[in-house]
Amino acid sequence: MEVNLNIENEDIKFLKDYLKGENSPVEIDELTNQLALFKTESRLNDKVKVYNPKCEYKVDDLIYKDYRGKIPIGTKKHIELDRGVVLKVVEVRSKFKNEIKLEYEGTSDYKKYLDYLTRQKIELLLPHKMDKPCEKPEYLDPKLDPRKFYDPLLEKDYNNLRKKLAALLNKSADIAFTGNKAILVGNLKPIDNEVFTKIREFLTDNGRSESTEFFVENFVKIKKGSEDFGPYCFALSYKMRNDYKIDFQPF
């Protein structure tokens, strides 16, 4: 299943809703993962049939096949699978025998097996309609769906989504983003304008930079180690760069 990696309006709404209850900045990797789950959650709504060669399958059917144990990923390499996989029927054949051609759209190590078959020019085929009349299919319990246990995106797609998200956050007026962390602008810790005036004077008089921690401890008067120290460091760093255009050593 192709995943739209562009960040649409519904994705932005999801991100804002996710950040709404966060009073501390969230790492971009966490936001990317949550967005990936949001973009792919609909695939888990499709019913999955448990594979049975005595049943009949059609194109676009999803089937669960147990592949536990060792499978080859090279001429001398094997991997061990501890659960089955969900496969998609892409072709139904009946010329010589009743069989279905399958593809795998997941992110587990099973993909290495499919890549190996592709290199060997071998198709993934399974028999079906082995009984007359065909048996009725059983459906996989959603709680047992193996796709829940794997990453929602392949690594290259995840990295692509992360780049797109970073670009969006850098331009957002509603989400504060710096140091690969983000928080809603409305949830930033409040800091008086006077604090930034004093910091600017300090930098001008001393001609040297200091860390964010130094400014938060000495000018915002928040002790290091307190629960709010990190969020205040983030707020100070973001506001100094974006609102007050003060250059200093990043935290």
C-alpha positions as CSV (number, residue, x, y, z in Angstrom):
1,M,0.0,0.0,0.0
2,E,1.4,3.3,-1.1
3,V,1.6,5.9,1.7
4,N,1.2,9.6,0.9
5,L,4.3,11.1,2.5
6,N,3.2,14.7,1.8
7,I,2.0,16.5,4.9
8,E,-1.6,17.5,4.3
9,N,-4.0,19.6,6.3
10,E,-5.4,16.6,8.3
11,D,-1.8,15.7,9.2
12,I,-1.2,19.2,10.5
13,K,-4.4,19.0,12.6
14,F,-3.3,15.7,14.0
15,L,0.1,17.1,15.0
16,K,-1.4,20.1,16.7
17,D,-3.9,17.9,18.6
18,Y,-1.0,15.6,19.6
19,L,1.0,18.5,20.9
20,K,-1.9,20.2,22.6
21,G,-1.4,18.4,25.9
22,E,2.4,18.6,25.8
23,N,4.0,21.2,28.1
24,S,7.6,20.0,27.3
25,P,9.1,20.0,23.8
26,V,8.7,16.7,21.8
27,E,11.6,15.2,19.8
28,I,11.0,15.3,16.0
29,D,11.6,11.5,15.9
30,E,8.7,11.0,18.2
31,L,6.5,13.3,16.1
32,T,7.6,11.6,12.9
33,N,6.7,8.2,14.3
34,Q,3.3,9.3,15.5
35,L,2.6,10.9,12.1
36,A,3.6,7.7,10.4
37,L,1.2,5.7,12.5
38,F,-1.6,8.2,11.8
39,K,-0.9,8.0,8.0
40,T,-1.0,4.2,8.0
41,E,-3.6,3.4,10.6
42,S,-6.4,3.0,8.0
43,R,-4.7,-0.2,6.6
44,L,-5.4,-1.9,9.8
45,N,-9.1,-1.5,9.3
46,D,-9.1,-3.9,6.3
47,K,-10.2,-7.4,7.1
48,V,-7.5,-10.1,6.7
49,K,-8.4,-13.7,5.8
50,V,-6.4,-16.5,7.3
51,Y,-4.8,-18.5,4.5
52,N,-6.3,-21.8,3.8
53,P,-5.6,-23.6,0.4
54,K,-9.2,-24.9,0.4
55,C,-10.6,-21.4,0.2
56,E,-10.9,-19.1,-2.9
57,Y,-9.2,-15.7,-3.0
58,K,-9.5,-12.7,-5.2
59,V,-7.3,-9.8,-6.3
60,D,-6.8,-7.3,-3.5
61,D,-7.7,-9.8,-0.8
62,L,-5.4,-9.6,2.3
63,I,-4.4,-13.0,3.7
64,Y,-2.5,-14.0,6.8
65,K,0.1,-16.7,6.3
66,D,2.2,-18.2,9.1
67,Y,5.9,-18.2,8.1
68,R,7.4,-18.9,11.5
69,G,10.9,-20.4,11.5
70,K,13.9,-20.0,9.2
71,I,13.5,-18.5,5.7
72,P,16.3,-17.7,3.2
73,I,17.4,-14.1,2.4
74,G,20.5,-15.2,0.4
75,T,22.2,-18.3,-0.9
76,K,23.7,-18.9,2.5
77,K,21.8,-16.6,4.7
78,H,18.6,-17.2,6.7
79,I,16.5,-15.2,9.1
80,E,14.2,-16.5,11.9
81,L,10.6,-15.2,11.9
82,D,8.6,-15.4,15.1
83,R,5.2,-14.5,13.6
84,G,3.2,-14.6,10.4
85,V,2.8,-11.9,7.7
86,V,-0.1,-10.2,5.9
87,L,0.1,-10.6,2.1
88,K,-1.9,-9.0,-0.7
89,V,-3.3,-11.0,-3.6
90,V,-2.2,-9.3,-6.8
91,E,-3.1,-11.9,-9.4
92,V,-5.3,-15.1,-9.6
93,R,-4.2,-17.8,-12.0
94,S,-6.1,-20.9,-13.2
95,K,-4.5,-21.9,-16.6
96,F,-2.5,-24.8,-15.2
97,K,-3.6,-24.9,-11.6
98,N,-5.4,-22.7,-9.2
99,E,-2.9,-20.4,-7.5
100,I,-2.6,-16.8,-6.3
101,K,0.4,-14.4,-6.7
102,L,1.2,-12.4,-3.6
103,E,3.0,-9.2,-2.7
104,Y,4.2,-8.0,0.7
105,E,3.7,-4.3,1.6
106,G,5.0,-4.5,5.2
107,T,8.2,-3.4,6.9
108,S,9.3,-6.6,8.8
109,D,12.4,-8.7,7.9
110,Y,10.1,-10.8,5.7
111,K,10.7,-8.1,3.0
112,K,14.3,-9.4,2.8
113,Y,12.9,-12.8,1.8
114,L,10.8,-11.2,-0.9
115,D,13.8,-9.2,-2.1
116,Y,15.7,-12.5,-2.3
117,L,12.9,-14.1,-4.4
118,T,12.9,-11.1,-6.7
119,R,16.7,-11.4,-7.3
120,Q,16.2,-15.1,-8.0
121,K,13.3,-14.2,-10.4
122,I,10.9,-16.3,-8.3
123,E,7.3,-15.3,-7.8
124,L,5.5,-15.7,-4.5
125,L,2.7,-18.1,-5.3
126,L,0.3,-20.2,-3.2
127,P,-2.4,-22.7,-4.1
128,H,-6.1,-22.0,-3.5
129,K,-9.5,-23.5,-4.4
130,M,-8.1,-27.0,-3.5
131,D,-11.5,-28.2,-2.4
132,K,-14.9,-28.3,-4.1
133,P,-16.9,-26.6,-2.9
134,C,-14.5,-24.1,-1.5
135,E,-14.5,-23.6,2.2
136,K,-15.6,-20.3,3.7
137,P,-12.6,-18.1,4.8
138,E,-11.9,-17.3,8.4
139,Y,-10.8,-13.8,9.4
140,L,-7.8,-12.9,11.5
141,D,-8.5,-11.5,14.9
142,P,-7.4,-7.8,14.7
143,K,-5.6,-8.2,18.0
144,L,-3.3,-10.8,16.3
145,D,-2.6,-8.7,13.2
146,P,1.3,-8.8,12.9
147,R,1.4,-5.4,11.3
148,K,0.8,-3.8,14.7
149,F,4.2,-5.1,15.9
150,Y,6.3,-3.5,13.1
151,D,7.4,0.0,12.1
152,P,4.7,1.8,10.1
153,L,7.1,2.8,7.3
154,L,10.2,1.6,5.7
155,E,13.4,3.4,6.7
156,K,13.7,5.4,3.5
157,D,10.1,6.5,3.7
158,Y,10.5,7.4,7.4
159,N,13.5,9.6,6.6
160,N,11.6,11.3,3.8
161,L,8.7,12.0,6.1
162,R,11.0,13.3,8.8
163,K,12.6,15.8,6.3
164,K,9.2,17.0,5.1
165,L,8.1,17.4,8.8
166,A,11.2,19.4,9.7
167,A,10.6,21.7,6.7
168,L,7.0,22.3,7.8
169,L,7.9,22.9,11.4
170,N,10.6,25.4,10.5
171,K,7.9,27.5,8.7
172,S,5.0,27.0,11.2
173,A,3.7,30.0,13.0
174,D,1.8,27.8,15.5
175,I,4.5,25.3,16.4
176,A,7.8,26.3,18.0
177,F,10.7,24.2,16.5
178,T,14.4,24.3,17.4
179,G,17.0,21.8,18.4
180,N,15.0,19.0,16.7
181,K,12.2,19.5,19.3
182,A,8.7,21.0,18.9
183,I,6.0,22.4,21.1
184,L,2.9,24.5,20.4
185,V,3.7,28.2,20.6
186,G,0.9,28.6,23.1
187,N,2.5,26.1,25.4
188,L,5.9,27.8,25.6
189,K,6.9,28.8,29.1
190,P,6.3,32.6,29.5
191,I,9.4,34.8,29.8
192,D,9.2,38.6,30.5
193,N,10.5,40.9,27.8
194,E,12.8,42.5,30.4
195,V,14.8,39.2,30.6
196,F,15.7,39.4,26.9
197,T,16.7,43.1,27.3
198,K,19.1,42.1,30.1
199,I,20.5,39.2,28.2
200,R,21.2,41.5,25.2
201,E,23.0,44.0,27.5
202,F,25.0,41.2,29.1
203,L,26.2,39.8,25.7
204,T,27.1,43.3,24.5
205,D,29.0,44.2,27.7
206,N,30.8,40.9,28.0
207,G,31.5,40.2,24.3
208,R,31.2,36.5,24.8
209,S,28.4,33.9,24.6
210,E,27.0,31.7,27.3
211,S,24.8,28.6,27.3
212,T,21.1,28.5,27.5
213,E,21.3,26.9,30.9
214,F,23.4,29.9,32.2
215,F,20.8,32.4,31.0
216,V,17.8,30.4,32.4
217,E,19.5,30.0,35.8
218,N,20.8,33.6,36.1
219,F,18.2,35.6,34.2
220,V,15.0,33.6,34.3
221,K,15.8,32.4,37.8
222,I,14.8,28.7,37.2
223,K,17.1,26.3,39.0
224,K,18.8,23.5,37.1
225,G,17.3,20.2,37.8
226,S,13.8,21.5,38.4
227,E,10.9,20.1,36.4
228,D,10.5,23.2,34.3
229,F,14.2,23.8,33.6
230,G,14.2,22.0,30.2
231,P,11.0,23.6,28.9
232,Y,12.3,27.1,29.9
233,C,15.6,26.4,28.2
234,F,13.7,25.5,25.0
235,A,11.4,28.6,25.3
236,L,14.4,30.9,25.9
237,S,16.4,29.5,23.0
238,Y,13.4,29.7,20.6
239,K,12.4,33.2,21.5
240,M,15.9,34.6,21.5
241,R,16.4,33.4,17.9
242,N,12.9,33.9,16.5
243,D,11.4,36.8,18.4
244,Y,14.4,38.8,19.6
245,K,17.0,37.8,17.0
246,I,19.7,37.4,19.7
247,D,22.5,35.1,18.6
248,F,24.1,33.0,21.3
249,Q,25.6,29.5,21.9
250,P,22.8,26.9,21.4
251,F,21.9,24.7,24.3
